[in-house]
């Protein structure tokens, strides 16, 4: 009887398959099926992007306090597409006399939030050959980034928050021991999917004075028909 194997051991060499090509799935020498996790596959397939808030030694200003109307970064997703946040981190650069540092990553599920100001960014595809370009717009707070009012609850979702010190920090001695804020979809437990017009918004500020910060946001975008 002819065999009809659906898996093949390819422990050391994987063939480069052409798009729409057909072959047996990969297994290793232990007999385990090799499966790429969904978020890694998004990057491998050219669906993942990144924006940076601040660059090298040039930080951007935080806000005087967290507000729905000013942000340090925003990604607006266009109708017809689905957008998934993957990873976000924010670091404080200078403390001055600022107190109560707060950071937050927000997903507005119902509208695009950019209003005016800021500096336009071109999201970088996380696959080196950039097989796709992001369909939407992105901005950071180099110049005041003004946002439209947030959608009414429950359509705006707080994905994560970082709370810093209540007291003013001595700028000459205090150091940022790792990210002030870190959110990652693999740690959060549940993905968030924007469908059609929506936004991912980075907030960072302090209640007195104004600190400066750096950050980055990684996210994926697919044609919405691939998910819904």
C-alpha positions in Angstrom: 0.0 0.0 0.0 1.3 3.4 -0.9 2.2 5.8 2.0 0.7 9.2 2.2 2.9 11.0 4.8 1.9 14.5 5.7 5.1 15.3 7.7 8.8 15.0 6.9 11.8 15.3 9.1 13.7 18.5 8.2 15.8 19.0 11.3 18.7 20.9 9.7 17.5 22.2 6.3 14.2 23.6 5.4 13.4 24.0 1.7 12.5 27.4 0.4 8.9 27.0 -0.8 7.4 29.3 -3.5 4.2 31.1 -2.7 1.3 28.7 -3.2 3.7 25.8 -3.3 2.7 22.4 -1.7 4.9 20.0 0.3 4.8 18.0 3.6 4.9 19.8 6.9 8.1 19.9 8.9 8.8 17.7 11.9 12.1 17.3 13.9 14.0 14.1 14.8 12.0 13.7 18.0 8.9 13.3 15.9 7.5 16.7 17.0 5.7 18.9 14.5 7.4 22.2 14.1 4.9 25.0 14.3 5.7 28.7 14.1 3.8 30.8 16.6 1.3 33.3 15.2 3.1 36.5 16.3 6.4 35.3 14.8 4.7 34.4 11.6 3.3 37.9 11.3 6.9 39.2 11.2 8.1 36.4 8.9 5.2 37.1 6.5 5.9 40.8 6.4 2.8 41.9 8.3 4.6 43.5 11.4 5.8 47.1 11.8 7.5 49.4 14.3 7.5 53.1 15.1 10.0 54.9 17.4 9.3 57.8 19.7 12.5 59.7 20.1 15.8 58.6 18.5 19.3 58.1 19.6 20.0 61.0 22.0 17.0 63.1 21.0 14.1 62.4 23.3 10.5 63.7 23.0 8.6 65.7 25.6 6.0 64.0 27.7 2.8 65.8 28.6 2.1 67.8 31.8 -0.3 65.0 32.8 -2.0 62.1 31.0 -4.8 63.4 28.8 -7.0 62.0 26.1 -6.2 65.0 23.9 -2.4 64.9 23.8 -0.1 61.8 23.3 3.5 60.9 22.7 2.7 58.6 19.8 -0.3 57.4 17.8 -0.9 54.8 15.0 -4.1 55.2 13.0 -5.5 52.2 11.2 -7.5 52.6 8.0 -10.8 51.1 7.2 -10.5 47.7 5.5 -7.6 46.5 7.7 -7.1 44.8 11.1 -4.3 46.0 13.4 -2.9 44.1 16.4 -0.5 45.7 19.0 2.5 43.4 19.7 4.9 45.2 21.9 5.4 48.6 23.5 7.9 50.1 25.9 8.6 53.6 27.2 11.7 54.9 29.0 12.1 58.2 30.9 15.1 60.2 29.6 15.2 63.3 31.8 13.3 63.7 35.1 13.8 67.4 35.9 11.5 68.1 38.9 8.6 66.1 37.5 6.5 64.0 39.8 4.1 61.0 39.4 5.3 59.6 36.0 2.6 57.7 34.2 2.6 55.8 30.9 -0.3 54.1 29.2 -1.0 52.2 26.0 -4.5 52.7 24.7 -6.5 51.0 21.9 -9.3 53.1 20.6 -11.5 50.5 18.8 -13.8 53.0 17.1 -12.0 55.9 15.5 -8.7 57.3 14.3 -7.3 59.7 16.9 -4.7 61.9 15.2 -5.9 65.6 15.0 -2.9 67.8 14.4 0.8 68.6 15.3 3.5 66.0 16.0 5.8 64.6 13.4 4.6 62.1 10.8 6.4 58.7 10.9 6.6 55.9 8.4 6.2 52.6 10.2 9.1 50.3 9.4 8.3 46.8 8.3 10.0 44.3 10.6 11.0 42.1 7.7 14.1 43.6 6.2 13.0 43.6 2.6 9.8 45.5 3.5 7.3 43.4 1.4 4.4 45.5 2.5 3.7 49.1 3.7 1.4 50.1 6.5 -2.0 51.4 5.4 -2.7 54.3 7.8 -0.7 57.1 9.5 1.6 57.4 12.5 3.0 60.3 14.5 5.2 61.1 17.5 5.4 64.0 19.9 8.1 66.0 18.2 6.0 69.1 18.4 2.7 68.8 20.4 0.8 65.8 19.2 -2.9 66.7 19.5 -5.4 63.9 19.5 -9.1 63.8 18.9 -11.4 63.0 21.8 -11.4 59.4 22.8 -14.3 57.2 21.9 -17.0 56.8 24.5 -16.6 53.8 26.9 -16.3 50.9 26.3 -14.7 51.5 23.0 -11.4 52.8 24.3 -9.3 50.1 26.0 -6.4 50.6 28.4 -4.0 47.8 27.5 -1.4 48.6 30.2 -0.2 51.3 32.6 3.1 52.1 34.2 3.2 54.2 37.4 6.4 56.0 38.4 7.5 57.8 41.6 5.3 60.3 43.4 8.4 62.3 44.4 10.6 64.5 42.3 13.7 62.5 41.3 17.3 64.0 41.6 18.2 64.1 37.9 21.9 63.6 38.6 21.5 60.4 40.6 18.3 58.6 39.6 18.5 56.2 36.7 15.8 54.4 34.7 16.3 50.7 35.6 14.8 49.1 32.6 11.6 50.3 30.8 9.3 52.5 32.9 6.5 50.9 30.9 6.5 47.5 29.1 3.6 45.8 27.4 3.9 42.7 25.3 1.1 40.6 23.8 2.7 37.4 24.8 2.7 38.5 28.5 -0.7 40.2 28.4 -2.6 36.9 27.8 -5.1 38.3 25.3 -4.6 39.9 21.9 -6.5 43.1 20.9 -7.6 43.4 17.3 -8.6 46.8 15.8 -11.0 46.3 12.8 -11.4 49.1 10.4 -10.8 52.7 11.7 -9.1 52.7 15.1 -6.0 53.8 16.9 -3.1 52.7 19.1 -2.2 55.6 21.4 1.0 56.0 23.5 0.5 58.3 26.5 3.3 59.5 28.8 3.4 62.4 31.2 3.9 63.7 34.7 1.8 65.9 36.9 4.4 68.7 37.5 7.0 70.0 35.1 7.6 67.9 32.0 10.0 65.0 31.6 11.3 63.6 28.3 11.1 60.0 27.1 11.8 57.4 24.5 9.6 54.6 23.3 8.7 52.2 20.6 5.6 50.4 19.4 5.5 47.2 17.4 2.2 46.2 15.7 0.8 44.1 12.9 -1.6 45.0 10.1 -3.6 42.6 7.9 -6.4 42.9 5.5 -9.4 42.5 7.7 -10.8 39.6 5.6 -7.9 37.5 6.8 -9.3 37.7 10.4 -13.0 38.5 10.2 
